[in-house]
Amino acid sequence: MPGSLLKFLKSNAIIGLVICALVCAGVWLARRAGALESSEFAVYGCYLQRQSPMSIPDNRIVLVTISESDISQLKSWPLNDGLFAKMIENLLAHGPRVVGVDIFRNIEVPPGSDKLKELFSKDIPVVSVMKFGDEISPGVDAPYMVKDNSLVGFGDALVDSGGVTRRGLLFMDNGKVSSSSFSLLLATVYLQEEGIRALPDPANPQLMKLGKTTFAPLESDAGAYVGMDSRGYQFLLNFAGIKAGFASIPLCQVLAGNFADEAVRGKIVIIGATAESLRDFFFVPFTRSAEQGQRVWGVELRATVVSQLLHAAIDGQEPMGYWPERAGLGWTIMWGLIGYLICLKVPSFRRFAILLLLLPVLLAGITFLMFIDGVWVPVVPPFLAFAASADFFRLYLLSVERRQRAQLMRLFESCVSKDIAKTIWSQRQQFMEGGLPRPQNLTATVLFTDLQGFSTISEQFGDPGHLMNWLNEYMEAMTCTVTDNGGVINKYIGDAVMAIFGVPVARTDEKGISEDAVNAVRCAMEMGNRLEDLNIRWEDQHRPTVRMRVGIFTGPLVVGCIGTKHRLEYTVTGDSVNVASRLESFDKTLDAGNTCRILIGKSTWEYARKQFMCRGLGEGMLKGKDQRIEIYQVLGKLTENEAAVPQIDAGASITG
């Protein structure tokens, strides 16, 4: 594999994409396994809770409620057949369009059974309820007094895991009998006077069209569902009717005929229980009130389904839709990529954290707006893909950062000041390549130091440990002086020190190069001062004192790392290094009595001459060099008055 391709495949961008792909795959597998279903249902309930209810109750529907108060007044339950017949007669006398009886009546409850049979032998607009039953609960037959089952609908309700009802049924069969739902029958009887019937959709005869709306049955993976039992003709409930409420009349008022004619005339009347003892309630995915919680009465649930069907048929209000699975997968991948991109493009942790908080809010806002527009869009999978892609990729980048920082600091630890270390790290994108400092051509100032007569001095120490303690004390003082002046200790060579000013962050303008040269000369002078202090202390401790020589030269260098993966060294090469080294060792007898003799080349003198007093020594032939160079000795720092005094001209040619 070509090196450039391998480098590309190992880049952070490609690794981030791999992380994003793995995260999205993991999220979608979790979704397919049903692990996210309960979380998605929780969001669904939250959206329903915040969805605006209908402005006014559906005045086409009125409930006749059987409460604990009604049962107490009647002093018996169930209603006997005579009272049952009276209830229906009193309602029919006021001209409702249809009456729905949400009470099972599969056996006679005398007295009055003959009267009830006689009533139902007539052509009356009354829809009754039965129950298919399932593996958990037995079915309930159609009312015994009904001869025409065309007006008998099933009251079976669909309950999801957790006991919550979110779906409605239009048709159902048990393998023997096919039937319409109680609510659908009520709606279709009412709509007959509007000239609306349930018919096959002309575009797709497999689907039912009711007025202006075609109902497509739910698939097994609709919305957040995974492997749902989609038998029958199911659709999602919108619960708008329950949230708005329905007008109601107590049972005892109906039996007494104590209700207004307009309360029921031309309307759908649904009779059902609201008594706690009858336990006819369901749980819905939102909270109605602090007292009622998520519980609604069965008669309210039937009424809200009827209301939804009427709005669909007359107003064209479609049931809640949802995206196909492929669209949900694409939506999830898109948010995973967004998480990947903000991590890749936003290096600032603060901005990254802000986006990590704001973008999920945006996701929630978009999906909620789509929800109230009638489309259930996945929320949890895209959120997890976004958050996990961003977080995992960020963790990877942080681990790379820590590794690079550790590698970088290993190269420069104890060799640079804290400010330079911060600059190196802040500019690492320009400075680093492949996790290592990028090789550079630059102009910098090299400083060499050496101790005069170190071999002789070392012989005065009988104990090697004392010698090393003495030398380390010297090196610590010199190293601190270098780093305090913005230099980098490149290496220690026995008692010699090599420092560079202007690396590893390259100077690209004359001002910066000048500052490096001045810093190097200032550093050399401070080294001399530090050595004088050390000598005083060593003399008091009866330890040897010492003198040092310094050579400084400013010029072009090549900097980079050499070595192997097990041992790397940041180093500089170039003729400027050799010149600085030769200046340090030039004519060791010259000013040998000075605690710190400092020689610099002309290039350094050009930058430093306005701040330091220098004595020109003339052109010198350095060891190993073919060309002569001008050499200057630094004598001290210029004061403001001395700054105007002309520098001492270079003398005659010298050798060393």
N, C-alpha and C positions, 0 to 999 in steps of 0.2 A: 504494500500500500504506500503510495507516495506520501512523503512527509507532510506536504501542505494539506492533503486530505485528512491525514491522521490528526494533524493539529486542529483542523476545522471540526472534526468529530469530537475532539476533546474540549472544545470551547465551551464557555459557560452557557452560551445561547443554546447550543445543541443539547447539553446536559439538562438545562432547564426544560426544554421541550420534552425530553424523555421523562423527566419527573412529572411534568404536566400530563403526559399521555398515561403514565402509570396511575396517577391520581384519578384521572377521569375514568379509566377502566375500573379501578377499585370502587369508585363511587357508584358507577353504573351496575357493577356486579352486586353491590350491597342493595341497590334499588331493586334489581331483579330478584334478589333473595327475599325481599319484603322487609329488610331491616329498617328502611326509611319510611315505611307506610304510616306508622303511628305519628311520626314527626310531621309528615305532610298533612295528615288529617288534623293535627293540632293547628297548623297554619290555616287550613281550610276553615276550621271553626272560628279562628280569630278574624279572618276576613268576613265571614258571615256575620259575626258580631258587629263589625264596623260598617257593614253594608247598610245603606239607608233603607228603612222600611217603606212600605207603601204609605203615601201621605194620608190616606183615609182607608178604613176597613173596606173590604169588598162587600158592597151593599146588596149584591145579588145572592148572598148566602146568609142564612140565619141558623143558629144552633138552638136546639131544644136540649137543655142540659138536665141530667138526672144527678142531683147532688145528694150529699148526706142529709141535708135539710128536707129534701123531697121524700127520701126514704123514711125519715123519722115521722113525717106527717102522714104518709101512707100506712106506716106501721107494718109493712111487709115488703118483701122482694123475693122473686121477681114480680113484676106486674102480672096480675091474672089476665086472662085473654079478654075479659070484658073491658077492663080499664085500657088494655092495649088497643082494642078496637075504638074505644071512645077517644083516645089520644089522637089516633089517625083521622077519625071522622071530624073532630074539632078543627084540625089543621086543614083538611081538604075543603071544609066549608068556607074557608077564607081564600081559596083559589091560588095556592102555591103552584108553581110550574112543575115541581117534582118534590117528593118527600123521600128522604133516605133514612132507613131504619138501621142504625149501626148497633143492633142488639140481636144476639143469636136467639132463634125461636124454633129450634128443631123438634121440640116436644110440646104437647098441649099443657097449658097451665089453667085449668078450670077455676072458677066458673067463667062462662062467656065464650067458650071455644066455638060453639056453633055460630055465634054472632061474628066472630073474627073470620071464620071460614066464609061466611056469606059476604062479608066486606071484600075479601080478596077474590071472590068469584067474579066481581065486577071489574070493568076495565078502568083501573085507577092508576095514576102516575106515582106509584110507590116502588122504590128500589130497596130490596132486602139484601142481607149479607149472609155469607157462608164462609167456611174456612177449609182450605185444602189440607192443611196440616203438613208436618214434616217428621224427620226422625226424632225430634225432641218433643213435639206436642201433637196430639191427635187432631184430626180434622173435625169440623162441625158441619152437619148436613144443612141443606137449604131449609128455610122455614116450612113447617109441616103444612101450613095453610095455603102456600103458594103453589098454584097449578102450572103457571107459565114461568119456566126458569129463565126466560130471556131478560127478566128484570131482577135477576139474582146475581150479584157480583161477589167475588171473593174479597175478604178483608185482610188477607195475609200481608204482612209488612216485612220488608227486608231489613235485617239487623246485621251491622258489621261487627267485627271483632271489637270488644269493649262495650257491646250492647247499644251502639249508637245507630240510628237510622239516618241514612243520607240519600237513599235511592227509593224511587217509586216504581210500581209495576203497573203496566197497562193490560197485559194479557199473560195467561199462565195456563199450563195444563199439567196433569199428573200422569200422563201416558194413556189415560182413558177418556178424560173429559177436558175440553178446552173452555176457558171462561174469561170474561172481561172483569176488570177490577170494579169494585163498588164505586170508587170515585169516578172512573171513566164512564160508567153507566149513568151516573148522576149528571155528568157534564154533557154527554151526548143527548140525553133526554131534554135537558134544558136548551141545547143548541138546535134542536130540531125546529123550533119556532123561529130561529134565525136563519133557517135554510142551510144549516151546516151539518154534515155527516162525516163520520170517520170512513175514509176511503183509501185505497192504495194510491201511492204517489205516482203520477203519470210518468215521471222520469225514472223511477225505480219502484216497480210494483211490490218489491219486498218490504218497502217501508210504508208506515201509516201516515197519512196526511189528515190533519184535523183543522179544517178552515184554512187559515193562512200559514200554518206551520206544519212542517214534516218532522216527525219524531224518528230519529235513528237510534236503534237499541244500543245500549252500552256494550263496549267490548270488555274482555276479561282484564285488560290492562289499562282501562280508562283512568285518566288522571293519576292518582297515587296508587290505584289498585294494582295488585299483582296476583295473577291467577285467580281472579274473582269468579265465582259461579255466576255466569251471565245468562243462565237459562231464563226464559220468559222474555218479556219486552220491557226492558228497564230504562229508566232515565233518571237524571240527577234532579233532586228537589231544590227549589230556591228559598222556601220557607218565608217568603214575603208575607203571605197571608197570616201566618202565626205571629210574625213580628208586629203586624198592624192590628191584629185582633179581629174578632167577629162579633156581631150583635148576637145576643142570646136571650132566650125566654126560659124560665124555670118550668119543669115538668108540671108542677101543681097548678101553675097559671094556665097551662094548656088544657089540663083536665077540667079546670073550672071555666074555661072559655074566656078567661080574663086577660085578653091581649088584643091589641089594635089590629084591625083588618090589614092596614098597610104594612104591618110588621112582616107579613108572610106573602102577601098577594104578589104573584108573578115571580117569586123567588125560589131558590133551592133551600129546603128545610132539611137539616140533618139532625137526627135524634141520637144522642149518645150519652154515655156515663161520664160524670166528673166527680163521682163519689170515691173517696179514698179506699173504701172497703171493697169496691169492685175491681180495683187494680188495673183499670184499662188506661194505661199510659205508656209512652215511649220516651226514649232519650234522644235528643237532637244535638247537633254539633256546636251549639252556642248556648249561652246562658240568657234566659228570658228575664229573670230578676233575681235579687238576692234570696227571695223566699222560694221561688219556684225552681231555681237552678236551671238544669238542662232538660227538665221533664215537661212533656206536653201530653194533654189528654188525647186518646185515640180519635175522638170526634173532631178535635182541632186538626189533627194530622190529616184525616180524610178531607176536611174542609179546605185545607191549604193546597192539597193536591187538586181538588176540584177548581179552586181559584186559579191555580197555575195553568190548568188545561183551558179554562175560559179565556184567560189573557192570551194564551198561545193561539187559540182558534180565532178570536175576534181582533186582537190587537197585534198579532204576529210576533208576540214575545216568545222567542225560542228558549228551550231549556238550556241549562248550563252546558257549554261545549267544552272540548278538551283537545289537546294536541295529539296527533299520532305519536307512537313511540319513537319513530325516527327523528321527529322534530324535537322531542324532549331530549334525546341523546345529543343532537346538535346544539341545543340550548345549553346543556350542561358543559359540553366541550368549549363552547364560546366563553363561558364564564371562567372555565379553567384557564383558557388562554389569556383572559384579562388579568387574572391573578399572576400568571407567569410574566406578562408584559410589565405590570407595575413594579414587580420585583426586579426585572431586568433593567428598566429605564429610570427607576426612581432610587438612586443610591442613598438619599437622605433618609435615615431611619424615622425621623419625625414625619416627613411627608408620606412615607410608606405607611406608618401607623395611622395617619389621618385617612388615607385612601382605604386602608383595611377596614376602617369603621364606616366611611361614607358610602362606599360602593355597595355593601349589603343593604344599606338603607335605600339606595337607588334601585337595587334588585327588588326589594319589597314594594317600593312605590310603583315600579313598572308592572309587577305581577298583580298588585291590588287593583290598579286601574284596568288591567285586562280582565280581572275577576268581575268587577262591577259592570264591565262591558259584556260579560257573559262567556268568558273563556277561562277555564281552570288550567293555569300554566304551572309546571313544577317549580317549586321554590327551594326545597331542601337539597336536592342533588346539585343544582348550580351553585348554591351557597357553599356547600361542602367542597365542590371542585375548585371554586374560587379561593376559599380560605386555605385549603390544604395545599393547592399549587403554590400560592404565594408564600405560605409559611415554610413548606418543605424546601422550596427553592431558596428562600431567604436563609434557612438554616444551612443549606449546602454552601451558599455564597459566604456565609459567616465562617464556616469551617475552612473554606479555601482561604479566606481573608486571614484567619488566625494562623493557618499554616504558612502563608506567605509572609505574614508579619513576623512569625517566629524565625523563619528562614532569613528574612531581612535583618532582623535584630541580631541573629547569630553572627551575621557578617559585620555589623557595626556596633555591637554592644561594647560598652566601655570606651568607645572610640569617638563618639560624637556627642554634642550637647543635646539636651532635651529638645531645644527649639529645632535643631537640624533634624533630629529623629522624627519630630512631628511633621516637618516639611517633607521629608522623604516619604512618609506614609501618606500624607494628604495628596502628594503628586505621584502616587505609585502607578497610576494608569499610564503616565508619560515615562516614568522612570523604570518600570518593570516590564519584562518580556519573558513569558514562559516561567514566571515565578522567580526570576533572577534579574538583577540589575542589567539593564540593556547596555551593551558596549557603546562607548561614546568617544568622539574626538572633541576635546575642549581645551580651553586655556585656563590654567590654574597655577598656583604658586606652591612650590615644593620646599619644605624645610627639613634639613638634616642637622642633628646634634650628635656630638660625641664627647666623651670625657677625656680630658688630657691625662695621659699617664695612668690609665686604669689598670694596666697589667701590673705596674709597680705597686699601686694602691692595694690591689687584691691580695698581694703577697703579705700585706701587713695584717690581714685577718687570718688568724690560725684556724678559726672555726668557720666552715663553709656557711653554716646557718647565720652567723653574724654578718657575713658578707652579703648574703641574699636579703636579709632584713634591711641592711644599709642601702643596697641597690634598689629594693622595692620602695623604700621611703623616697628616694630620689625620683624613681619613675612615677610614683603617684603624684608628686608635686608637678612634674613636667606634663603629665597627661592632663591633669586638671587645668593647667595653664593653657594647653592647646585647645581643649574643648570649650573653655571659657571665652576664647577668642574666635570661636567658629571654625576651628580646624578639625580634621579627622586624623586620628592616629592610624597610620597605614600598617606599620609593623615596628617591632622591637628587634634590634639586631645586637645581641649582647648588651653593652651599655649604651648603644646608639638608638636614637629615635628618629623615625621618618614620619613626618606629618604632611598633610595636603590641605590647602585652603582653596575651596572652589569645587569640591566634590562632596557627595555624589550628585547633588543638585547643580547642574551645570549653569555657569554664568554665561549669558549670551551678549552682554553689552559691556562697553568700556567701563562704565561706572561700577558694575559688579566686579569686574576683574581688578580694578583699582582697589576696591574695598578689600578684596582677598589679599592683595599684596601688602597693603597697610596693616591688615590684621596679622599677617605672618611676621612682619617686622616688629610690631607691637608685642606679639607673643614672645619673640626671641628676647626682647628687652625684659619682659616680665619674668621669663625663665631665669635670666641673669639675677634679677632681684630675689626670686625665690631661692636660687642657689646660694646667694649671700646669706639669706636667713638660715638656710640649712647648715651652712658652714659654721655660723656662730653657734648653733645648737650642738653640732657635732664636736666642735672644739671644746665646748663645756663638758661634753660627754666623753672626751678623750678618744674620739673617733677621727679617722682621717678626713681632711677637707679636700676639696677638689675644684678644678676649673673645667670649663666646657668651651667647645667651639661650635659655631652655628654657621651653616651655609644655606642661603636662600636664593631661589631662582624662579622667575615667572616665565612660562612658555607653554607651547602646545604639548598635550599629553593624550594618551589613549588609556581609558579606564574600563574595567570590566572584571569578570570573575574567571579565575583559572582554577583548575583542580579537577576532582572527580565528584560524583554524587555523594561520596562518603566524606570528603573534605574539600570545601570550597574556600577560596580566599579572594577578597575584593582587593584588587591591586591596580597600580598605575605603571605604565611603561612609557618610554620616550626619552629623547635626548635631554629634556629638561631635568629629569630625575638624575641623570649622570652629572650634569653641570652642577646641580645643588650639592651633590655628594662630594664632587671635587672641590667646590668652594669651601666646604667644611674642612677638608683635609689640606687645603692650600697653605704652604709655608707655615708649618706648625710653630716656627720660632717667632712669627710675626705677632707682636703684642701678646706674647705668651704669659705675661704677668697679669693680664686682665681676667677677672673672674669669668666673664662671658665675652668671647670675641665673636663678632657677628660680621660676616662677609656676604655681600649681595651682588648679583649681576646687574648690568645696566638696565635690563628690562624691568627689574623690580625697583631700581633706583628712580626710574622715570615716574613710577606711580607714587613712590614714598617720599620723594625729595622735599615736598612742601610741608611734611610733618616731622621729618627726622633730619638731624644733622649727620651728614655723611662725608667721609674723607675719600677722595678719589685716589686709588692706588695705581692707576694706569692700566695698561693692557697686560694681561697675564696669560701665560701658556699653561693651561690646566693639564694635569696628567691624563694621557690617553686621548687628548683632543688635538686636532690638527690646526684649528683656528684659534687665534687669541681672542679673549673677551675682556671687556672693561670690568674692573673689579672695584667695589666700594666697601669701605668699612663703616658700619653704623656706629656713631659716637654717642648719640643721645636724642631725646625728643626736643624739637624746637618749641620755644615759647612764642608768644604773639609778636614780641619785638624782634626775635631772631628770625622769624619767618621771612622778613624782608631782606635778610643778609644773603648775598649770593653764595651758592654752594661752592665748596672747595673744588677746583678743577681737578680732573684726573691727572695723575703724575706721569712719569716716564714709564717705559715698559718694564715689567717685573717678571720674575719667574718664581715658581714655587713647586 
